[in-house]
């Protein structure tokens, strides 16, 4: 029907908006600069709209009529936008609250336990309130008083919710003298008239009901409608009450979190000026330079595909493999009416409830397993147990319709919930990955990582749900008629059994194998990671905990930070190498090879990509419009299979919108890079010379009338002082990218375990305590410059004023100066600058790639050190 079609469209549209809103929200919450922190402002401002939208979504206004799908669609879309606004910052808050493995396991164990408990409440509370609100006896009394009338016209006891009108029924023939000729119904404790009405649609008694007067059939239709309308009204009020309870709890818990939680960045000096955030495209692309994270994405996608297949196919598995309606006891009409487990949908509901309760009960068991085996080993065992419990579904469907098989599949669902109790381990592993990102970049982007962990699997789960059901339809699936399950071809049963018990375990096993390649496995690697972060904050180098390679985060002065961030929108060595080539040619042959040619080619490539993305968007938009405007689609009763194609098209439309936005932002970044290069004085002179040769009459005071291509407009990126300085910057960026590529491609060879602590006062690095101590030392100093020059009685730290403030390295989530515990001062890598006994760091220069650099510059010379003679 059109209303169902419209509802499916709005659901799909909300899912497609997630494709756009999730990355944007992750970037926003990581980039916000607020005294309240980066997460708490969104919890404080988003909890009330979330609760209000949830209430109105669950309790639509009466009398909406034909506008009900639009009402539902609007509130559904805005609710999920509010969900994105609050939940993504909330998910990003947990990884930054702890630093040690034990604390993280305890934190995520607690959140996982409460999440599972909340899921059970989300299922049981609305159903319980709905049952309480619906009085079955009242429904029968209303039916008896309304459906039968001496005038021969019965009226439905409640009006339709959408139209507000009560339906009429012709009961003039046969109802008053009705009596049952079925003894088993007369012996029932239930009202046999109503019971017989319920069983009248059974094919077993079709001949009996064909001989009944038509008025009784109308009467039964009225009774069924009355019971149904009472049930719907009870559910409406029950879901409204549940939405109010959940919304109030959400607001209260968010406000408690905002009041009592302190974010990591709030430990820093409140007067410290935070560095400017990285642009959105480089920020999102940076996660793919994290070896630990990039390797796990396929595993998470496998898990999502397996779970999506099971979610989409479980109803069909129960309906056609277990077949509760065909069990021996349920063949009896009295037993069928008295026992809810004779219906497939009720068996699925019972299995899901068992699944949730099992997840709650197994949560503490997984915490004990982790303490016994270790976090990574316990995490791998959790993934393997997913495969084993899914494989057990192959034992269903072989009993020939025995009653115990219904209880067996419910028990299997409960057993399948056992691995879900260890789901918190994936979040704990992700926190370690975020720590490794801080080791690589010097900054923390928790929201981007938590978003990507759920975003890509969520997108891949869409075809995982749609495709198996589409194949089911292609194999000859016969949908239910009037709620009655139909006989299926034998291939349908085999297909459901194969997909649920073979395909899903294989996906889980593949994910387990991928997770087994996770490079951060040993306990001393995590200790090395913590030490490395501390050393990087203090400006020293450290060994990469995965490859053992000496590494230091990239450093650049504040003036060129923006330019380097823009370059990160184009990963790889090849774009930088092209820029270097043309720049060298400009230096040697200024009249032949323009220095900006590589940047112009970059802009042209990005423009072509954007045009292609726009064409793709237009194709999917046209497909969505044609699909949802087709008269046949609007008029037919679409099945669960038929609805999947337009929903999939809407999701693809959302992906194409994201793709177009991404291409547009990269084009803007490329143009900004071109403008910065054109603003270099030597390049500016060349451009003006070309303009003078082309149109000398337009020159006035040595400048082109139009200012040249992008030179006269204000620049967000300040130009380099000379071609040599710009070349030096490009060489340093390329050298760092080569180092990052080495980290990604080198075999796993972690550094050896650190020697045992020699003194009682030496303890393993606790980054949280380290940051607190560093913040305390920062507050005691008058400013960053005095803190860096006065720690050793006037000694220098080797960096120039302003060099530390602009870079993203060496700062935690809120930035800050450097401070290192005494027992770590000599723990740097061989390439790091040593400390003297007085704590003074040497300020001797070193040669790196032909460039004079300071000990802390990581190959980046400041502009005062650079010149054209570096060629």
C-alpha positions in Angstrom: 0.0 0.0 0.0 1.1 3.6 -0.5 1.5 4.2 3.3 3.8 1.2 3.6 5.8 2.4 0.6 6.1 5.9 2.1 7.2 4.5 5.5 9.9 2.3 3.8 11.1 5.4 1.9 11.5 7.5 5.0 13.3 4.7 6.8 15.7 4.3 3.9 16.1 8.1 3.7 17.1 8.3 7.4 19.6 5.5 6.8 21.1 7.4 3.8 21.4 10.6 5.9 23.5 8.6 8.4 26.0 8.1 5.6 26.4 11.9 5.4 25.8 12.9 9.0 28.0 10.3 10.8 31.4 11.4 9.3 30.5 15.1 9.6 29.5 14.7 13.3 32.7 12.8 14.1 34.8 15.5 12.6 32.8 18.2 14.4 33.1 16.7 17.8 36.9 16.0 17.4 37.5 19.6 16.2 35.3 21.6 18.6 37.2 23.9 21.0 35.2 24.5 24.1 35.9 25.1 27.8 33.4 22.2 28.4 35.5 19.8 26.3 34.8 18.2 23.0 32.0 15.8 23.9 30.0 17.2 26.8 28.5 20.2 24.9 26.8 17.8 22.5 25.4 15.7 25.3 24.1 18.8 27.1 22.4 20.3 24.1 21.3 17.1 22.4 19.6 15.1 25.1 16.4 17.1 25.3 15.7 17.1 21.6 16.5 13.4 21.5 13.9 12.7 24.2 11.2 14.9 22.7 11.6 13.4 19.2 11.5 9.9 20.6 8.3 10.6 22.4 6.5 12.0 19.4 7.9 9.2 17.2 6.4 6.6 19.5 3.1 8.4 20.1 1.7 9.8 16.8 -1.1 12.3 17.1 -4.6 10.9 16.5 -6.5 11.9 13.4 -3.5 12.5 11.2 -5.1 10.4 8.6 -3.3 10.2 5.2 -0.5 12.3 6.6 0.6 9.6 9.0 3.5 8.4 6.8 4.8 11.9 6.5 4.4 12.4 10.3 6.3 9.2 10.9 9.0 10.1 8.3 9.7 13.5 9.6 10.1 12.5 13.2 12.0 9.3 12.3 14.6 11.3 10.3 15.0 14.0 12.9 15.2 11.5 15.7 18.1 9.7 14.0 19.8 13.0 13.4 19.5 13.8 17.1 20.8 10.3 17.8 23.9 11.0 15.6 24.3 14.4 17.3 24.5 12.9 20.8 25.6 9.3 20.5 28.8 9.8 18.4 30.3 12.2 21.0 29.1 9.8 23.7 30.9 6.9 22.1 34.0 8.9 21.7 34.0 9.9 25.3 34.8 6.4 26.7 38.1 5.7 24.9 39.7 8.9 26.3 38.6 8.2 29.9 41.2 5.5 30.6 44.7 4.5 29.7 45.5 1.1 31.2 44.2 -2.2 29.9 42.6 -3.1 33.2 40.7 0.1 33.5 39.5 -0.1 29.9 38.3 -3.6 30.3 36.4 -2.7 33.4 34.9 0.5 31.8 33.7 -1.2 28.7 32.5 -4.3 30.6 30.3 -1.9 32.6 29.0 -0.1 29.5 28.4 -3.4 27.8 26.5 -4.8 30.7 24.2 -1.8 31.0 23.8 -1.7 27.2 22.6 -5.3 27.2 20.3 -4.6 30.2 18.9 -1.6 28.3 18.3 -3.7 25.2 16.2 -6.2 27.3 14.2 -3.3 28.7 13.7 -1.9 25.2 12.1 -5.1 24.2 10.2 -6.1 27.3 9.0 -2.7 28.7 6.9 -1.6 25.6 5.4 -5.1 25.3 4.6 -5.2 29.0 3.1 -1.8 29.1 1.1 -2.6 25.9 -0.3 -5.8 27.4 -1.2 -3.9 30.6 -3.0 -1.2 28.6 -4.9 -3.7 26.5 -7.8 -5.4 28.3 -8.8 -8.6 26.4 -12.1 -8.9 28.3 -12.9 -5.3 27.5 -12.2 -6.0 23.8 -14.5 -9.0 23.8 -17.3 -7.0 25.6 -16.9 -4.2 23.1 -17.1 -6.7 20.3 -20.2 -8.4 21.7 -21.9 -5.1 22.1 -20.9 -3.5 18.8 -20.5 -6.3 16.3 -24.0 -7.8 16.7 -27.1 -5.7 16.3 -30.8 -6.6 16.0 -30.9 -4.2 13.1 -28.5 -6.5 11.2 -25.7 -3.9 10.9 -22.7 -4.4 13.2 -20.2 -1.7 13.9 -16.5 -2.0 14.7 -15.9 -1.1 18.4 -13.1 1.3 17.6 -12.5 3.6 14.6 -9.5 3.3 12.3 -6.6 5.3 13.7 -5.8 7.0 10.3 -9.4 7.9 9.2 -11.3 8.2 12.5 -14.2 6.1 11.1 -15.9 2.9 12.3 -16.4 0.1 9.8 -19.9 -1.4 9.3 -20.7 -5.2 8.9 -23.8 -6.9 7.6 -24.6 -9.5 10.3 -28.3 -10.0 9.4 -28.0 -13.7 8.4 -26.9 -16.6 10.7 -25.3 -14.9 13.7 -28.2 -15.1 16.2 -28.7 -18.8 15.9 -25.0 -19.7 15.7 -23.9 -22.7 17.7 -20.7 -24.8 17.3 -20.7 -28.4 16.3 -17.1 -28.9 17.4 -17.1 -30.6 20.8 -13.4 -29.7 21.5 -14.4 -26.1 21.2 -17.3 -26.5 23.6 -15.0 -28.0 26.2 -12.6 -25.0 26.0 -12.5 -22.6 28.9 -12.4 -19.8 26.4 -15.4 -18.3 24.7 -15.9 -20.8 21.9 -17.7 -18.4 19.6 -14.6 -16.1 19.6 -12.3 -19.1 19.5 -14.1 -20.5 16.5 -13.9 -17.2 14.8 -10.1 -17.3 15.3 -9.8 -20.7 13.7 -12.2 -20.1 10.8 -9.4 -19.1 8.4 -7.7 -22.5 8.9 -7.5 -24.6 5.7 -8.3 -27.7 7.8 -11.9 -26.4 8.3 -12.4 -24.7 5.0 -15.3 -26.9 4.0 -17.1 -26.4 7.3 -16.9 -22.6 7.0 -18.0 -22.6 3.4 -21.4 -24.0 4.7 -21.9 -21.3 7.3 -24.2 -18.3 6.7 -22.3 -15.2 5.4 -23.4 -13.1 8.3 -21.3 -15.1 10.8 -18.2 -14.5 8.6 -19.0 -10.8 8.8 -19.5 -11.1 12.6 -16.1 -12.8 13.0 -14.4 -10.2 10.9 -15.9 -7.5 13.2 -14.7 -9.4 16.3 -11.2 -9.8 14.9 -11.1 -6.1 14.0 -12.2 -5.1 17.5 -9.5 -7.2 19.1 -6.9 -5.9 16.6 -7.9 -2.3 17.2 -7.7 -2.7 21.0 -4.3 -4.3 20.6 -3.1 -1.4 18.4 -4.4 1.2 20.8 -2.8 -0.6 23.8 0.5 -0.8 21.9 0.2 2.9 21.0 -0.2 3.9 24.7 2.3 1.4 25.9 5.0 2.6 23.5 4.2 6.2 24.4 4.8 5.4 28.1 8.0 3.5 27.3 9.2 6.4 25.2 8.6 8.8 28.0 10.5 6.6 30.5 13.5 6.1 28.1 13.6 9.7 27.1 13.6 10.9 30.7 16.3 8.4 31.6 18.4 9.6 28.6 18.1 13.2 29.7 18.9 12.5 33.3 21.9 10.3 32.5 23.3 12.8 30.0 23.1 15.6 32.5 24.7 13.5 35.1 27.6 12.7 32.7 27.9 16.4 31.8 28.0 17.4 35.5 30.3 14.8 36.9 32.6 13.6 34.1 35.8 15.5 33.2 37.2 15.1 29.8 40.9 14.5 29.2 41.4 17.9 27.5 40.0 19.7 30.6 43.1 18.5 32.6 45.2 20.9 30.4 45.8 24.5 31.1 42.5 26.3 30.4 44.5 29.3 29.2 46.3 27.3 26.6 45.3 28.1 23.0 44.4 24.9 21.2 45.8 24.3 17.7 43.5 24.7 14.8 41.6 21.5 13.8 42.7 19.5 10.8 40.3 19.9 7.8 37.7 17.2 7.5 39.1 15.3 4.5 42.6 14.8 5.9 41.0 14.1 9.3 38.9 11.2 7.9 41.7 9.9 5.7 44.2 9.8 8.5 42.6 6.7 10.0 43.7 4.6 7.0 47.3 5.4 7.8 46.9 3.6 11.1 48.1 0.0 10.5 46.4 -1.5 13.4 43.0 0.0 12.5 43.2 -0.5 8.7 43.9 -4.2 9.2 40.8 -4.7 11.4 38.3 -3.0 9.1 37.8 -6.1 7.0 37.3 -8.2 10.1 34.6 -5.8 11.4 33.0 -5.9 8.0 32.9 -9.7 8.1 31.3 -9.6 11.5 28.7 -7.1 10.3 27.9 -9.2 7.2 27.5 -12.4 9.2 25.3 -10.6 11.8 23.3 -8.9 9.0 22.6 -12.3 7.3 21.5 -13.8 10.5 19.2 -10.9 11.3 17.6 -10.9 7.8 17.2 -14.7 7.6 16.3 -15.8 11.1 12.6 -15.2 10.6 12.7 -17.4 7.5 14.9 -20.0 9.2 12.3 -20.4 12.0 9.4 -20.3 9.6 10.7 -22.8 7.1 13.3 -24.9 8.9 11.9 -25.2 12.4 8.2 -24.7 11.3 6.4 -24.1 14.6 3.0 -24.0 12.9 3.6 -27.6 11.7 4.6 -29.3 14.9 2.4 -32.1 16.1 0.8 -30.3 19.0 0.1 -27.1 17.1 -2.0 -29.1 14.6 -4.8 -29.1 17.2 -6.8 -25.8 16.9 -7.3 -25.6 20.7 -3.6 -26.0 21.4 -2.8 -23.6 18.6 -5.0 -20.9 20.1 -3.7 -21.4 23.6 0.1 -21.5 22.9 1.9 -18.5 21.4 4.9 -20.6 20.4 2.8 -22.1 17.6 3.5 -19.0 15.6 6.9 -18.3 14.0 7.0 -14.7 14.9 6.5 -15.5 18.6 9.3 -18.1 18.5 11.6 -15.5 16.9 10.7 -13.0 19.7 11.3 -15.6 22.4 14.7 -16.4 20.8 15.7 -12.8 20.7 14.7 -12.4 24.4 16.9 -15.5 25.3 19.7 -13.9 23.2 19.6 -10.7 25.3 19.4 -12.4 28.6 22.3 -14.7 27.7 24.3 -11.7 26.7 23.7 -10.1 30.1 24.6 -13.3 32.1 27.7 -14.0 30.0 29.1 -10.5 30.4 30.9 -11.2 33.7 32.2 -14.5 32.4 34.0 -12.7 29.5 35.6 -10.4 32.0 37.0 -13.4 33.9 38.1 -15.0 30.6 40.0 -11.8 29.7 41.7 -11.7 33.1 42.8 -15.4 32.6 43.8 -15.3 29.0 44.7 -11.7 28.3 42.7 -9.1 26.4 43.8 -9.9 22.8 43.5 -13.7 23.4 40.1 -13.3 25.0 39.0 -11.1 22.1 40.1 -13.8 19.5 38.3 -16.5 21.5 35.2 -14.3 21.5 35.3 -14.0 17.7 35.8 -17.8 17.4 32.9 -18.5 19.7 30.6 -16.5 17.3 31.4 -19.0 14.6 30.9 -22.0 16.8 27.5 -20.9 18.1 26.3 -20.0 14.6 27.3 -23.4 13.3 25.0 -25.1 15.8 22.0 -24.0 13.9 22.7 -26.8 11.5 21.1 -29.2 14.1 17.6 -27.7 13.5 14.9 -29.1 11.2 15.7 -32.8 11.4 13.1 -34.0 13.9 10.1 -34.3 11.7 7.9 -31.7 13.5 8.6 -32.7 17.1 7.6 -30.1 19.7 11.0 -30.0 21.4 12.6 -28.5 18.3 10.9 -25.1 19.0 12.5 -25.0 22.5 15.8 -26.2 21.0 16.0 -23.2 18.5 15.2 -20.8 21.4 18.0 -22.4 23.4 20.3 -22.0 20.4 19.4 -18.3 20.2 20.3 -18.0 23.9 23.6 -19.8 23.3 24.3 -17.5 20.4 23.9 -14.6 22.8 26.8 -15.9 24.9 29.5 -14.3 22.6 27.6 -11.0 22.6 28.5 -10.7 26.3 32.1 -10.2 25.2 31.3 -7.4 22.7 32.9 -4.9 25.0 36.4 -6.3 24.1 36.2 -4.8 20.6 35.7 -1.4 22.1 38.7 -1.9 24.4 40.8 -3.0 21.4 39.7 0.2 19.6 40.9 2.3 22.5 44.4 0.8 22.1 44.2 1.6 18.3 43.4 5.2 19.2 46.4 5.3 21.4 48.5 4.1 18.5 47.1 6.9 16.4 48.2 9.3 19.1 51.7 7.8 18.9 51.7 8.4 15.1 50.1 11.9 14.9 50.4 13.4 18.4 46.6 14.1 18.5 43.5 12.1 19.4 40.5 11.7 17.1 38.3 9.3 19.1 35.1 10.2 17.3 36.5 9.5 13.8 37.7 6.1 14.9 34.5 5.1 16.7 32.4 6.4 13.8 34.4 4.4 11.2 34.2 1.2 13.3 30.4 1.3 13.1 30.0 3.2 9.8 31.6 0.9 7.3 30.2 -2.3 8.8 26.8 -0.6 8.9 26.9 0.2 5.3 28.2 -3.3 4.3 25.4 -4.9 6.4 22.7 -3.4 4.1 23.5 -5.7 1.2 24.1 -8.5 3.7 20.5 -8.3 4.7 19.1 -7.6 1.3 20.8 -10.1 -1.0 20.0 -13.3 0.9 16.4 -12.4 1.0 16.4 -11.5 -2.7 17.9 -14.9 -3.5 15.2 -16.4 -1.4 12.6 -14.8 -3.6 14.4 -15.9 -6.8 14.4 -19.5 -5.6 10.5 -19.5 -5.5 9.6 -18.3 -2.0 5.8 -18.4 -1.4 4.9 -15.5 1.0 2.3 -16.0 3.7 -1.4 -15.4 2.8 -3.5 -13.7 5.4 -0.9 -14.5 8.0 -0.9 -18.2 7.2 2.5 -19.7 6.4 2.4 -21.5 3.0 4.2 -24.7 1.9 7.6 -24.0 0.4 9.7 -25.8 -2.2 12.3 -28.1 -0.6 15.1 -25.8 -1.9 13.8 -23.0 0.3 14.4 -25.0 3.5 17.9 -26.1 2.4 18.8 -22.6 1.4 17.7 -21.1 4.8 19.6 -23.9 6.6 22.7 -23.4 4.5 22.9 -19.6 4.9 22.3 -19.5 8.6 24.4 -22.4 9.7 27.2 -22.4 7.1 27.6 -18.9 5.6 27.5 -17.0 8.8 30.1 -19.2 10.6 32.4 -18.9 7.6 32.1 -15.1 7.8 32.9 -15.3 11.6 35.9 -17.6 10.9 37.2 -15.2 8.3 36.9 -12.3 10.7 38.7 -14.3 13.4 41.6 -15.1 11.0 41.9 -11.4 10.1 41.9 -10.4 13.7 44.6 -13.0 14.5 46.9 -10.8 12.3 46.4 -7.8 14.7 49.9 -6.4 15.3 49.5 -5.2 18.9 49.3 -8.5 20.8 52.0 -8.5 23.5 51.7 -6.8 26.8 55.1 -5.1 26.5 53.9 -3.5 23.2 51.3 -1.6 25.0 53.8 -0.5 27.6 56.1 0.6 24.7 53.2 2.5 23.2 52.5 4.4 26.4 56.2 5.2 26.8 56.4 6.3 23.2 53.5 8.7 23.6 55.1 10.2 26.6 58.4 10.6 24.8 56.7 12.2 21.8 54.9 14.7 24.0 58.3 15.6 25.4 59.7 16.1 21.9 61.8 12.9 21.8 61.7 10.0 19.4 60.6 6.5 20.2 60.4 3.1 18.6 57.3 2.1 16.9 55.6 -0.7 19.0 54.7 -2.7 15.8 57.8 -2.5 13.6 60.5 -1.3 16.0 61.4 1.6 13.6 62.5 4.9 15.2 59.6 7.3 14.8 58.7 10.8 15.7 55.4 12.6 14.8 55.6 15.1 12.0 56.3 18.7 13.2 55.9 21.9 11.3 55.7 25.5 12.5 52.3 27.2 12.9 52.7 29.2 9.6 52.8 26.1 7.5 50.5 23.8 9.5 47.5 24.5 7.3 49.4 23.8 4.1 50.6 20.5 5.4 47.1 19.5 6.5 45.8 20.3 3.0 48.5 18.1 1.5 47.2 15.3 3.7 44.0 15.3 1.6 46.1 13.7 -1.1 47.8 10.7 0.5 50.7 8.9 -1.0 54.2 9.9 -2.2 53.3 10.4 -5.9 51.5 13.8 -5.5 54.4 15.3 -3.5 57.0 13.9 -5.9 55.2 15.6 -8.8 55.2 18.9 -7.0 58.9 18.6 -6.2 59.7 17.7 -9.9 58.0 20.8 -11.3 59.4 23.0 -8.5 62.9 21.9 -9.3 62.3 22.5 -13.0 61.0 26.0 -12.2 64.3 26.7 -10.3 66.5 25.5 -13.1 64.4 26.6 -16.1 62.1 29.4 -14.9 60.9 30.3 -18.4 59.9 26.8 -19.4 58.4 24.8 -16.6 55.9 26.6 -14.3 56.2 25.5 -10.6 52.4 25.3 -10.2 51.9 22.8 -13.0 51.5 19.8 -10.6 49.0 21.8 -8.5 47.0 22.7 -11.6 46.9 19.0 -12.7 45.8 18.1 -9.2 42.9 20.6 -9.4 42.0 19.2 -12.8 41.9 15.7 -11.5 39.8 16.7 -8.6 37.4 18.6 -10.8 37.0 15.5 -13.1 36.3 13.3 -10.0 33.7 15.7 -8.8 31.9 15.6 -12.2 31.9 11.9 -12.1 30.5 11.9 -8.6 27.8 14.3 -9.7 26.8 12.0 -12.6 26.6 9.0 -10.2 24.4 11.0 -7.8 22.1 11.9 -10.7 21.8 8.3 -11.7 20.9 7.1 -8.2 18.5 10.0 -7.7 16.7 9.2 -11.0 16.5 5.5 -10.0 14.9 6.4 -6.6 12.4 8.8 -8.1 11.4 6.3 -10.8 11.1 3.5 -8.2 8.9 5.4 -5.7 6.7 7.0 -8.3 5.9 3.8 -10.3 2.1 3.2 -10.1 2.5 -0.6 -9.9 4.8 -0.3 -6.9 2.5 2.2 -5.1 -0.6 0.1 -5.6 0.6 -3.4 -5.0 1.0 -5.1 -1.6 4.8 -5.1 -1.5 6.4 -8.0 0.4 9.5 -7.8 2.6 11.5 -8.8 -0.5 10.0 -6.2 -2.8 10.8 -3.4 -0.4 14.5 -4.1 -0.3 15.3 -2.9 -3.9 14.1 0.7 -3.4 15.6 0.9 0.1 18.9 -0.3 -1.3 18.7 2.4 -4.0 18.1 5.1 -1.4 21.1 4.0 0.6 23.2 4.1 -2.6 21.9 7.6 -3.1 23.1 8.6 0.3 26.5 7.1 -0.4 26.7 9.1 -3.7 25.9 12.3 -1.8 28.8 11.6 0.6 31.0 10.8 -2.4 30.1 14.1 -4.1 30.7 16.1 -0.9 34.1 14.4 -0.4 35.1 15.1 -4.0 34.0 18.8 -3.6 36.0 19.2 -0.5 39.1 17.7 -2.1 38.7 20.1 -5.0 38.5 23.0 -2.6 41.7 21.7 -0.8 43.5 21.4 -4.2 42.5 24.9 -5.2 43.8 26.2 -1.8 47.1 24.5 -2.4 47.3 26.0 -5.8 46.6 29.5 -4.4 49.3 29.1 -1.8 51.9 28.1 -4.4 50.9 31.0 -6.7 51.4 33.4 -3.8 55.1 32.5 -3.5 57.0 35.7 -4.5 59.0 34.0 -7.2 56.0 32.3 -8.6 53.9 35.4 -8.4 56.6 37.3 -10.4 56.5 34.5 -13.1 52.7 34.7 -13.3 52.7 38.4 -13.6 55.4 38.2 -16.2 53.2 35.9 -18.3 50.3 38.1 -17.8 52.3 41.1 -18.9 53.4 39.3 -22.0 49.9 38.3 -22.8 48.2 41.6 -22.2 50.6 44.4 -21.4 48.0 47.1 -21.8 46.1 45.8 -18.7 49.1 46.2 -16.4 49.1 49.1 -13.9 51.8 49.4 -11.4 53.3 46.0 -12.3 50.2 43.9 -11.5 47.7 42.3 -13.8 44.2 43.9 -13.8 42.7 40.6 -12.7 45.4 39.9 -10.2 46.5 36.7 -11.9 45.1 33.3 -11.2 44.2 33.4 -7.5 46.9 35.7 -6.3 45.1 38.8 -5.1 42.4 37.3 -3.1 43.0 36.7 0.7 44.8 33.4 1.4 43.9 31.0 4.1 47.4 29.4 3.7 50.3 31.8 4.0 52.9 31.4 1.2 56.4 30.1 1.7 59.1 32.7 1.7 60.9 31.3 -1.3 61.0 28.5 -3.7 63.8 26.9 -1.6 61.7 27.0 1.5 58.8 25.5 -0.3 60.9 22.8 -1.8 62.3 22.0 1.7 58.8 21.7 3.1 57.8 19.3 0.3 61.0 17.2 0.8 60.2 16.9 4.5 56.6 16.0 3.9 57.7 13.3 1.4 60.3 12.0 3.8 57.7 11.7 6.5 55.3 9.9 4.2 58.0 7.5 3.2 58.5 6.8 6.9 54.8 6.2 7.4 54.8 3.9 4.3 57.6 2.0 5.9 55.6 1.6 9.1 52.7 0.3 7.0 54.6 -2.2 4.9 57.4 -3.4 7.2 56.9 -6.8 8.8 55.8 -7.0 12.4 58.9 -6.8 14.5 58.1 -5.2 17.9 60.9 -3.8 20.0 62.1 -6.1 22.8 60.4 -6.0 26.2 61.8 -3.2 28.3 64.1 -4.2 31.2 62.6 -4.7 34.6 62.2 -1.5 36.7 65.4 -0.9 38.7 64.1 1.4 41.4 61.1 1.2 43.6 59.9 4.6 42.5 59.9 3.6 38.9 56.5 2.5 37.7 55.0 1.7 34.3 53.8 4.7 32.4 50.3 5.8 33.2 49.4 8.4 30.5 46.5 9.8 32.5 48.8 10.6 35.5 51.4 11.8 33.1 49.1 14.3 31.4 47.9 15.5 34.8 51.5 16.1 36.0 52.3 17.8 32.7 49.3 20.0 33.0 50.3 20.9 36.6 53.8 21.9 35.4 52.3 23.9 32.7 50.1 25.8 35.1 53.1 26.6 37.2 54.9 28.2 34.3 54.2 31.8 33.2 53.9 30.8 29.5 55.1 28.0 27.2 58.2 29.8 26.2 59.4 30.4 29.7 58.5 26.8 30.6 60.7 25.4 27.7 63.7 27.7 28.4 63.7 27.8 32.2 63.5 24.1 33.2 67.2 23.6 33.2 68.4 27.0 34.5 68.2 28.8 31.3 69.0 26.0 28.9 67.3 25.8 25.6 65.1 23.0 24.3 66.1 23.4 20.7 62.9 24.7 19.2 62.0 28.2 18.2 59.2 30.2 19.8 55.9 29.3 18.2 57.2 26.0 16.8 55.4 23.8 19.3 52.2 25.7 19.5 51.1 25.2 15.9 51.7 21.6 15.3 49.4 18.8 16.2 52.2 16.6 17.4 53.4 16.9 21.0 49.9 17.8 22.2 47.2 15.7 23.8 43.6 16.1 22.8 43.8 19.7 24.0 47.5 20.5 23.3 50.0 21.6 25.9 53.7 21.9 26.6 56.1 19.1 27.1 56.9 17.4 30.4 58.5 14.0 31.0 59.0 11.9 34.1 62.6 11.5 35.2 62.8 7.7 34.6 61.7 8.2 31.0 64.1 10.9 30.0 66.7 8.5 28.8 64.1 6.1 27.2 64.0 7.7 23.8 65.1 6.0 20.6 68.6 6.2 19.3 67.5 9.0 17.0 66.2 11.1 19.8 68.0 14.0 21.3 69.7 13.1 24.7 69.3 15.0 27.9 72.2 16.2 29.9 72.4 15.6 33.7 70.9 18.9 34.3 67.9 18.1 32.1 69.2 20.4 29.4 68.6 19.2 25.8 71.4 19.8 23.3 70.8 22.3 20.6 73.2 21.0 18.0 72.0 20.9 14.4 72.0 17.8 12.3 71.9 17.0 8.6 68.9 15.2 7.3 68.5 14.9 3.5 70.8 17.9 2.9 68.7 20.2 5.2 69.9 21.9 8.4 67.4 21.0 11.1 67.0 21.4 14.8 67.0 18.3 17.0 63.2 18.5 17.5 62.3 19.6 14.0 62.0 16.1 12.5 63.5 17.3 9.2 61.6 20.6 9.0 63.8 23.7 9.0 62.2 26.9 10.1 62.0 29.7 7.6 65.0 31.5 9.0 67.1 28.5 8.3 65.9 27.9 4.8 67.1 29.4 1.6 67.4 29.0 -2.2 70.9 27.4 -1.9 69.6 24.1 -0.7 69.4 22.7 -4.3 
